[in-house]
Amino acid sequence: MAIRAERPADLGSIEAVTRAAFRDHPFSQQTGHLIVRTLHAAGALTLSLEATIEGAVVGRVAFSPVTVDGRDDGWYRLGPASVWPAQQRRGIGSALIRDSPRLGRPGRT
């Protein structure tokens, strides 16, 4: 598995992973892919990483800035974080989150 910065050519794969990751979860409103699309369109991603296996995107995590009570205090929201269902429970999501400071701390990309 490799972890890399998101590539524009992978946006379709990222959306597919996000849809698949939440498809069978009863608590999901099936809007994760729309969140991804909206954050991209707004240019609101500070850091977006992909996990790949043999070049195929199998996971993704993103961070975007948030305001609290109308103030920007340097906080970031994580999500959505997604892993292809066949690859879940193998540490991919944990690796994406754990390695994000090393690969590009939010606010420093």
C-alpha positions in Angstrom: 0.0 0.0 0.0 1.2 3.5 -0.8 -0.2 6.8 0.6 0.0 9.9 -1.6 -1.5 13.3 -2.1 -4.8 13.2 -4.0 -4.5 13.5 -7.8 -7.1 15.4 -9.9 -7.4 12.4 -12.2 -8.5 10.2 -9.3 -11.6 12.2 -8.4 -13.9 9.6 -9.9 -12.1 6.8 -8.0 -12.4 8.8 -4.8 -16.1 9.3 -5.3 -16.5 5.5 -6.0 -14.6 4.6 -2.8 -16.7 7.0 -0.8 -20.0 5.6 -2.1 -18.9 2.0 -1.6 -17.6 2.6 1.9 -20.9 3.8 3.2 -23.3 1.9 0.9 -24.4 -0.8 3.4 -24.3 1.3 6.6 -27.8 1.9 8.0 -26.7 5.1 9.7 -25.4 6.6 6.5 -27.6 9.0 4.5 -25.5 8.1 1.4 -24.3 11.7 1.0 -20.5 11.3 1.6 -19.7 11.4 -2.2 -21.7 14.7 -2.4 -19.6 16.1 0.5 -16.5 15.2 -1.4 -17.8 16.8 -4.6 -18.8 20.0 -2.7 -15.5 20.3 -0.9 -13.6 19.9 -4.2 -15.8 22.5 -6.0 -15.4 25.0 -3.2 -11.6 24.5 -3.1 -12.1 23.8 0.6 -9.7 20.9 1.1 -6.5 21.7 3.0 -5.2 18.1 2.7 -6.5 15.1 0.8 -4.7 11.8 0.8 -5.2 8.5 -1.1 -4.2 5.0 -0.2 -3.4 2.9 -3.3 -2.7 -0.7 -3.9 -1.1 -1.5 -7.2 -2.1 2.0 -8.4 -5.8 1.6 -7.6 -7.4 4.0 -5.1 -8.6 1.9 -2.1 -8.9 4.6 0.6 -9.1 8.3 1.1 -9.1 10.9 3.9 -9.4 14.7 3.7 -9.1 17.7 6.0 -10.9 21.0 5.6 -10.8 24.1 7.7 -13.7 24.9 10.1 -14.8 27.9 12.0 -16.1 27.8 15.6 -18.5 30.6 16.6 -17.5 32.4 13.4 -13.8 32.3 14.2 -11.0 30.6 12.4 -8.8 29.3 15.2 -6.8 26.9 13.0 -9.1 23.9 13.5 -9.6 21.2 10.8 -12.4 18.7 10.1 -11.4 15.2 9.1 -13.7 13.6 6.6 -15.0 11.9 5.0 -12.6 9.1 5.5 -13.4 6.1 3.2 -11.9 2.7 2.5 -13.1 0.2 -0.2 -15.2 -2.4 1.6 -13.1 -5.4 0.5 -10.1 -3.5 2.0 -11.6 -2.5 5.3 -10.3 -3.7 8.7 -6.7 -3.9 7.3 -5.4 -0.7 8.8 -5.8 1.4 5.7 -8.0 4.1 7.2 -5.9 4.2 10.3 -2.7 4.6 8.3 -4.2 7.5 6.3 -5.2 9.3 9.4 -2.0 8.5 11.3 0.3 9.4 8.5 -1.5 12.7 7.5 0.7 14.9 9.7 3.9 13.4 8.2 2.6 13.8 4.7 1.2 17.3 4.9 -0.1 18.7 8.1 -3.3 20.7 7.5 -2.4 24.3 7.0 1.0 23.5 5.6 0.1 22.1 2.2 
